[in-house]
């Protein structure tokens, strides 16, 4: 049974988006391994506090990620 963990910065994605991630990742496993995998595919969403995630030696915040989503840079 697959267990898939998704790590996100807290405050970036809303509940609807996180549910969509869970559904689509489950669908991807079913596409690869067949429908029997649906009921045994576990997906967990873990949120890391804003500023407690580092990239390139610098802490990333929810605001940083939202700026990137909007086409800006950190």
C-alpha positions in Angstrom: 0.0 0.0 0.0 1.5 3.3 -1.0 1.9 6.1 1.5 2.6 9.5 -0.1 3.6 12.5 1.9 3.2 16.1 0.6 5.2 18.8 2.4 3.9 22.3 2.1 4.6 25.7 3.6 1.7 26.6 5.9 -0.7 29.2 4.6 0.0 28.8 0.9 -2.7 26.4 -0.2 -6.3 26.4 1.0 -8.3 23.3 2.0 -9.8 22.9 -1.5 -6.4 22.9 -3.1 -5.0 20.4 -0.6 -8.0 18.1 -1.3 -7.4 18.4 -5.0 -3.7 17.3 -4.5 -4.9 14.3 -2.5 -7.4 13.3 -5.2 -5.0 13.8 -8.1 -2.1 12.0 -6.5 -4.4 9.1 -5.7 -5.7 9.1 -9.3 -2.1 9.0 -10.5 -1.4 5.8 -8.4 -4.6 4.2 -9.8 -3.5 5.1 -13.3 -0.2 3.3 -12.7 -1.3 0.3 -10.7 -5.0 -0.1 -11.3 -8.3 0.7 -9.6 -7.6 -1.8 -6.8 -4.9 0.7 -5.5 -7.5 3.5 -4.8 -8.7 2.1 -1.4 -5.2 1.4 -0.2 -3.4 4.6 -1.3 -2.7 6.9 1.6 -1.9 10.6 1.1 -0.8 12.8 4.0 -0.4 16.6 3.8 2.1 18.0 6.2 2.4 21.8 6.6 5.7 23.4 7.8 5.5 26.7 9.5 6.1 29.7 7.3 9.8 30.6 7.5 10.8 27.1 8.7 11.5 25.9 5.1 14.8 26.8 3.6 15.9 26.9 -0.1 19.4 27.9 -0.9 20.2 28.8 2.7 17.3 31.2 3.0 14.0 30.7 4.8 10.9 30.7 2.6 7.6 32.2 3.9 4.1 31.8 2.6 4.4 35.3 1.2 7.5 34.4 -0.7 5.7 31.4 -2.3 2.7 33.5 -3.2 4.9 36.0 -4.8 6.5 33.3 -6.9 3.0 32.0 -7.8 2.1 35.5 -9.0 5.1 35.5 -11.3 7.4 37.5 -9.0 10.7 36.4 -7.4 11.8 36.3 -3.8 
